[in-house]
C-alpha cells in the first residue's frame, strides 16, 4: 500500500508543505501575496500528492487486516480487497429498462433521479436476461482504499490506471464495477433494499455548487486548493456503514466518481457511480462523455485485480 503521508508535491522548485491537523495550510512557495494571507483558513487540511492529485488529510486509516477481519468478505483476494463471484445480467440497455419500472420520480430531467423502483416488476422483466459468470477482486474503498481516509481526487483516466498499477492492481472494467454494485439481481442501488433512493445511506443529492474554471488552469497552488475546499462535499471512506453493496463494497454511489475501463468498446474512459451532487448515482449508468485526459474535482478511482 502506498503511504500517502510521505508524498509531497513539488512544482517549479516550489515545495508545498502541509500543516497536518493545524486547521490551516502553510505554503513555502517563495512568497505569497498579502491578499492571499488575509483569506480565511480552508475548511480542511489538504495535501498535494505525487505532484498531480489532492487529498484531505486525516489520521491514518484503519489497518486493512483489521477491516478484513471485521468485514469477513476478503475471500482469497489480497488484503483490503473483496472476492466477487456470481452471474451478471448483461441485457442491452439495462438502465433504460430499469427506468421503465420506476414507480416514483424525483426528476425526469437529465440526470434523472428515481426515488423508488418496483422490485416485483423488475424481477419479472429481468428473469430471462442472459448472464455472464464474473469472478475477480475489487477494493473495498475508493483509492487509497483505507477506511477513515479520504479518497484521492483530481485524477484523469490514465493516472487512475497508473495509481492502480503502483499497488499491483489494475483499473476495474465497467462490468466489474457494475456487478460489484448491483449484484446478481441487478439492483438499481447498492444499499438498503436496492430499489429505494436514500440520501442518508450514501453521500448523494447534495446541493450543486458552481465552480470557477480559472482555478483549474494549474493543478497545484493555493487557487486550486481553495477551489477544491469550496466544492468538496464528500466524506472519508466507510464513513457511512449503510453505503455498502451486497458484496460489501463501500461508497459505490456518491462521494466521488470512479474511473473504469469500458466493457462496451468505443472510448475507454468510463466514470461510474456518480458523485455527491444531485445526479443519477445508480449502479448501472455510466458517464461516457470524457476522454482519457479529462480531470476534475470529483474524480477518483478504486482498483480491481484478477481472481486468485
Secondary structure as UniProt FT lines:
FT   HELIX           4..6
FT   STRAND          10..11
FT   TURN            12..13
FT   STRAND          14..15
FT   TURN            20..21
FT   HELIX           34..37
FT   STRAND          46..49
FT   TURN            50..52
FT   STRAND          53..56
FT   HELIX           64..71
FT   TURN            75..76
FT   TURN            79..80
FT   STRAND          81..89
FT   TURN            92..93
FT   HELIX           94..100
FT   STRAND          102..107
FT   STRAND          113..117
FT   HELIX           119..126
FT   TURN            127..128
FT   STRAND          131..139
FT   TURN            143..145
FT   TURN            147..148
FT   HELIX           157..166
FT   TURN            167..168
FT   STRAND          170..171
FT   HELIX           174..182
FT   TURN            183..186
FT   TURN            192..193
FT   TURN            199..201
FT   HELIX           213..217
FT   HELIX           222..231
FT   TURN            237..238
FT   TURN            241..242
FT   TURN            246..247
FT   STRAND          257..261
FT   STRAND          269..272
FT   STRAND          286..287
FT   TURN            292..293
FT   TURN            297..298
FT   STRAND          299..301
FT   STRAND          303..306
//
